[in-house]
Amino acid sequence: MSTRSCIPAFVLIAALALSGCGEDHGFKPQPQPPQRIYPYLFNPYLVVDALRTAYERRDTVEIKTLYDDAYQGTSIDQTDPAPTVVLFTKSDEVVHVANLAHNPAVHVSILTVPSLTRTSDPGDPPGWAIIENPINSLEVSDLVQDNQLDVAHTTETFKFIPHAPDATSPTDTTWKIIRWIEARN
């Protein structure tokens, strides 16, 4: 047998092996699972990260998952002789983000503090967690107006509540924002 007759047979066998004779043997690239935009809410730090991303993306669906149904937000302006107190609910926060989403001219930017510290308050129910001043800068601006959080004169206190067991979490516990207290001095 000459070498010439072996080469075509080898090429034919190799071609059949690579082609799979029309069957799928897993040589096709498998589709990649979609990338997660938001972290799992395993701890309060990740809730802050998800809040930043959801607020910048104007994502009301994610905003709804970050706040507990019993959420109470409080904004206190102590710069006036008569301090002003404004209260917010979960639905108020969702409507606010929805309003941002309806105006494409609005620019939203949040920078969080690189290292956050988690504490607790003995006056809170057991298991609650606190992160103070997680926001380094917050800007909401459009073509007419630029609103920025005065970080130097504002104290932001976020309180978180654990939800366990939670079937959506591999750790069986997720966290949500239960209180947000903003005080301007």
KEKE-3310 file (N, C-alpha, C; in steps of 0.2 Angstrom, whole numbers, plus 5000, padded with zeros to 4 digits):
npx = (5004:5003:5009:5001:4988:4985:4984:4972:4962:4965:4962:4949:4943:4947:4940:4926:4926:4927:4916:4906:4897:4884:4879:4876:4889:4893:4902:4898:4898:4892:4878:4881:4876:4865:4873:4874:4867:4864:4870:4868:4858:4865:4870:4870:4879:4880:4867:4868:4876:4868:4857:4864:4867:4854:4847:4855:4852:4839:4830:4815:4810:4820:4822:4811:4813:4823:4819:4810:4793:4788:4795:4802:4806:4815:4817:4826:4827:4838:4842:4835:4826:4814:4814:4812:4802:4801:4792:4794:4788:4790:4783:4784:4797:4799:4791:4798:4810:4804:4799:4812:4816:4807:4812:4823:4833:4838:4852:4860:4870:4879:4891:4898:4905:4921:4924:4914:4906:4898:4886:4876:4861:4856:4843:4835:4825:4830:4843:4843:4853:4865:4871:4881:4882:4885:4885:4895:4895:4881:4872:4859:4854:4849:4846:4843:4844:4854:4856:4864:4869:4873:4886:4895:4887:4877:4869:4868:4858:4856:4846:4844:4835:4835:4829:4823:4818:4824:4819:4824:4837:4854:4860:4850:4846:4841:4844:4835:4831:4825:4824:4828:4837:4839:4848:4850:4862)
npy = (4994:5011:5027:5037:5032:5030:5043:5050:5041:5043:5057:5057:5050:5058:5069:5064:5061:5074:5080:5073:5066:5072:5072:5080:5082:5090:5099:5112:5129:5132:5141:5155:5158:5171:5187:5192:5207:5212:5210:5195:5197:5194:5201:5216:5225:5221:5225:5239:5240:5235:5244:5256:5253:5249:5262:5270:5264:5266:5257:5250:5238:5231:5240:5238:5226:5228:5236:5233:5229:5235:5247:5263:5278:5293:5310:5323:5340:5350:5363:5374:5386:5380:5364:5353:5338:5325:5311:5294:5280:5263:5262:5276:5277:5269:5275:5287:5283:5278:5290:5296:5287:5290:5301:5304:5314:5316:5313:5301:5298:5289:5287:5275:5273:5266:5257:5250:5250:5240:5241:5239:5243:5244:5247:5243:5230:5213:5207:5216:5227:5241:5253:5267:5282:5277:5283:5292:5301:5309:5312:5320:5326:5337:5345:5357:5358:5354:5343:5339:5328:5335:5329:5332:5339:5330:5316:5300:5286:5269:5256:5239:5223:5206:5193:5177:5160:5162:5158:5162:5164:5157:5156:5156:5167:5184:5201:5217:5234:5243:5255:5272:5285:5302:5315:5332:5344)
npz = (5000:4996:5002:4997:4995:5009:5014:5009:5015:5029:5030:5027:5038:5048:5045:5045:5059:5065:5060:5065:5059:5057:5069:5085:5096:5107:5103:5100:5105:5121:5127:5137:5154:5159:5164:5181:5187:5199:5215:5226:5240:5252:5263:5273:5266:5253:5250:5250:5239:5229:5229:5225:5212:5207:5208:5200:5188:5187:5191:5195:5198:5204:5215:5222:5228:5237:5248:5263:5266:5277:5278:5283:5279:5283:5282:5289:5290:5298:5297:5296:5307:5312:5312:5298:5295:5284:5279:5272:5262:5256:5244:5240:5238:5227:5217:5216:5210:5198:5193:5190:5180:5169:5164:5153:5152:5164:5175:5185:5199:5210:5222:5233:5250:5251:5261:5272:5288:5299:5311:5326:5335:5352:5354:5344:5336:5339:5328:5318:5308:5306:5295:5294:5285:5271:5258:5248:5238:5230:5216:5207:5192:5179:5163:5168:5182:5196:5208:5223:5236:5252:5258:5269:5278:5281:5289:5286:5290:5288:5291:5292:5289:5293:5282:5284:5283:5266:5251:5239:5241:5242:5254:5263:5270:5267:5266:5269:5267:5281:5288:5284:5288:5286:5290:5290:5295)
capx = (5000:5007:5007:4996:4981:4983:4982:4965:4958:4966:4959:4942:4942:4947:4934:4920:4926:4926:4910:4901:4892:4878:4876:4879:4893:4895:4907:4896:4899:4886:4876:4883:4871:4865:4877:4870:4868:4864:4872:4863:4857:4867:4872:4868:4884:4878:4861:4870:4879:4862:4854:4867:4866:4847:4846:4858:4849:4832:4826:4810:4809:4825:4821:4805:4816:4828:4815:4805:4787:4787:4800:4800:4811:4814:4822:4825:4831:4839:4846:4830:4824:4809:4816:4807:4803:4797:4792:4793:4786:4792:4780:4786:4804:4798:4788:4803:4814:4800:4800:4818:4816:4803:4815:4830:4838:4841:4858:4860:4877:4880:4897:4898:4911:4924:4924:4908:4906:4891:4885:4869:4858:4852:4836:4832:4824:4836:4845:4844:4860:4865:4877:4880:4885:4888:4885:4901:4892:4874:4870:4854:4854:4846:4848:4841:4845:4859:4855:4869:4869:4879:4889:4898:4882:4871:4871:4863:4858:4853:4845:4843:4832:4836:4823:4825:4822:4822:4820:4828:4844:4858:4862:4844:4844:4843:4843:4832:4831:4819:4824:4833:4836:4844:4848:4854:4863)
capy = (5000:5017:5032:5041:5029:5031:5050:5051:5038:5047:5064:5055:5047:5064:5074:5061:5062:5081:5083:5070:5063:5076:5072:5085:5079:5095:5104:5119:5133:5132:5148:5157:5160:5179:5189:5195:5214:5214:5204:5192:5201:5190:5205:5223:5229:5220:5228:5245:5240:5234:5251:5261:5250:5250:5269:5273:5261:5268:5250:5250:5231:5229:5244:5235:5220:5231:5239:5229:5231:5240:5252:5270:5283:5299:5315:5329:5346:5354:5369:5379:5387:5375:5358:5350:5331:5322:5303:5291:5273:5259:5265:5283:5276:5266:5281:5292:5280:5278:5297:5297:5283:5293:5307:5302:5319:5315:5310:5299:5295:5288:5284:5273:5273:5260:5252:5251:5247:5237:5241:5238:5248:5240:5249:5240:5223:5208:5205:5222:5230:5248:5256:5274:5286:5273:5286:5297:5307:5307:5318:5319:5332:5337:5351:5364:5358:5350:5342:5335:5327:5338:5324:5335:5341:5326:5310:5295:5280:5264:5250:5233:5218:5200:5189:5170:5158:5165:5152:5165:5164:5151:5156:5155:5173:5190:5208:5223:5241:5244:5262:5276:5291:5307:5321:5338:5348)
capz = (5000:4995:5006:4994:4997:5016:5016:5008:5020:5035:5029:5027:5044:5052:5043:5048:5066:5067:5058:5069:5055:5058:5076:5090:5101:5112:5100:5099:5111:5125:5129:5144:5158:5159:5170:5186:5187:5206:5220:5230:5246:5258:5269:5272:5262:5246:5249:5248:5232:5224:5229:5221:5205:5205:5208:5194:5182:5188:5191:5200:5200:5210:5221:5226:5232:5242:5254:5267:5266:5283:5277:5285:5278:5287:5280:5294:5289:5304:5295:5297:5314:5313:5308:5294:5294:5279:5280:5265:5262:5251:5238:5239:5235:5220:5213:5215:5205:5192:5190:5187:5174:5164:5161:5150:5153:5171:5176:5192:5200:5217:5224:5240:5253:5249:5267:5276:5295:5301:5319:5328:5340:5356:5354:5338:5337:5338:5321:5314:5307:5304:5291:5293:5280:5266:5252:5247:5234:5226:5212:5202:5188:5172:5160:5172:5189:5199:5216:5226:5243:5255:5263:5274:5283:5281:5292:5283:5293:5285:5295:5288:5293:5289:5280:5284:5278:5260:5246:5234:5243:5243:5261:5267:5273:5263:5269:5266:5271:5285:5289:5281:5291:5283:5294:5288:5301)
cpx = (5004:5005:5002:4989:4980:4981:4975:4961:4959:4962:4951:4939:4942:4941:4927:4920:4925:4919:4905:4896:4885:4875:4880:4883:4896:4900:4905:4897:4892:4884:4878:4876:4871:4869:4872:4872:4869:4867:4867:4863:4859:4869:4870:4873:4882:4871:4862:4872:4873:4858:4857:4866:4859:4845:4849:4855:4842:4828:4821:4809:4814:4824:4816:4808:4821:4825:4810:4799:4785:4792:4798:4806:4810:4819:4821:4830:4832:4842:4841:4828:4819:4811:4810:4808:4798:4798:4791:4792:4790:4790:4782:4793:4804:4795:4794:4808:4810:4800:4806:4819:4812:4806:4822:4835:4841:4847:4859:4867:4877:4887:4897:4905:4914:4924:4919:4908:4899:4891:4878:4867:4854:4845:4832:4830:4830:4837:4846:4851:4860:4872:4876:4884:4889:4888:4891:4899:4886:4873:4864:4853:4851:4849:4847:4844:4850:4858:4860:4868:4875:4881:4892:4893:4876:4874:4865:4864:4854:4852:4842:4840:4833:4829:4826:4819:4819:4824:4824:4836:4848:4860:4856:4842:4846:4841:4839:4832:4825:4818:4830:4832:4841:4843:4853:4855:4865)
cpy = (5006:5022:5036:5038:5030:5038:5051:5048:5041:5053:5062:5054:5054:5069:5071:5062:5069:5083:5079:5066:5066:5076:5078:5082:5084:5099:5111:5122:5133:5139:5149:5159:5168:5181:5193:5202:5216:5208:5201:5196:5197:5194:5212:5227:5228:5223:5236:5245:5239:5241:5256:5259:5251:5257:5272:5270:5263:5262:5249:5243:5229:5234:5241:5229:5222:5233:5234:5233:5236:5246:5259:5274:5290:5304:5321:5334:5350:5361:5375:5380:5382:5369:5355:5342:5329:5314:5300:5283:5270:5262:5272:5282:5273:5271:5286:5289:5279:5284:5298:5293:5286:5299:5305:5308:5319:5311:5308:5296:5295:5284:5282:5273:5266:5255:5254:5248:5246:5237:5239:5243:5244:5241:5246:5233:5219:5207:5210:5224:5237:5249:5263:5277:5282:5277:5292:5303:5304:5313:5316:5326:5331:5343:5357:5364:5353:5349:5337:5334:5331:5333:5327:5337:5337:5319:5305:5288:5275:5258:5245:5227:5211:5196:5182:5166:5161:5160:5155:5165:5158:5150:5156:5162:5179:5196:5213:5229:5242:5251:5265:5283:5296:5313:5326:5343:5355)
cpz = (5000:5000:5003:4995:5004:5018:5015:5014:5027:5035:5030:5034:5049:5051:5046:5056:5069:5065:5062:5065:5056:5065:5080:5096:5106:5109:5100:5105:5115:5127:5136:5148:5158:5165:5175:5187:5195:5210:5224:5237:5252:5264:5268:5267:5255:5245:5247:5241:5227:5224:5225:5213:5202:5204:5202:5188:5182:5187:5196:5202:5205:5216:5225:5231:5237:5248:5257:5266:5271:5283:5279:5283:5281:5284:5285:5292:5295:5303:5296:5304:5316:5309:5304:5294:5289:5279:5273:5267:5257:5244:5235:5235:5228:5215:5211:5209:5198:5189:5186:5180:5168:5161:5159:5151:5160:5172:5183:5193:5208:5218:5232:5243:5252:5255:5271:5283:5297:5309:5320:5334:5345:5357:5349:5340:5336:5330:5317:5313:5304:5300:5291:5288:5274:5259:5252:5243:5231:5222:5207:5199:5182:5169:5163:5179:5191:5206:5218:5234:5247:5261:5269:5280:5284:5285:5289:5287:5290:5290:5291:5293:5289:5288:5280:5286:5271:5254:5240:5235:5245:5251:5266:5270:5268:5268:5265:5270:5274:5287:5285:5284:5289:5287:5292:5293:5298)
residu = (MET:SER:THR:ARG:SER:CYS:ILE:PRO:ALA:PHE:VAL:LEU:ILE:ALA:ALA:LEU:ALA:LEU:SER:GLY:CYS:GLY:GLU:ASP:HIS:GLY:PHE:LYS:PRO:GLN:PRO:GLN:PRO:PRO:GLN:ARG:ILE:TYR:PRO:TYR:LEU:PHE:ASN:PRO:TYR:LEU:VAL:VAL:ASP:ALA:LEU:ARG:THR:ALA:TYR:GLU:ARG:ARG:ASP:THR:VAL:GLU:ILE:LYS:THR:LEU:TYR:ASP:ASP:ALA:TYR:GLN:GLY:THR:SER:ILE:ASP:GLN:THR:ASP:PRO:ALA:PRO:THR:VAL:VAL:LEU:PHE:THR:LYS:SER:ASP:GLU:VAL:VAL:HIS:VAL:ALA:ASN:LEU:ALA:HIS:ASN:PRO:ALA:VAL:HIS:VAL:SER:ILE:LEU:THR:VAL:PRO:SER:LEU:THR:ARG:THR:SER:ASP:PRO:GLY:ASP:PRO:PRO:GLY:TRP:ALA:ILE:ILE:GLU:ASN:PRO:ILE:ASN:SER:LEU:GLU:VAL:SER:ASP:LEU:VAL:GLN:ASP:ASN:GLN:LEU:ASP:VAL:ALA:HIS:THR:THR:GLU:THR:PHE:LYS:PHE:ILE:PRO:HIS:ALA:PRO:ASP:ALA:THR:SER:PRO:THR:ASP:THR:THR:TRP:LYS:ILE:ILE:ARG:TRP:ILE:GLU:ALA:ARG:ASN)
# end
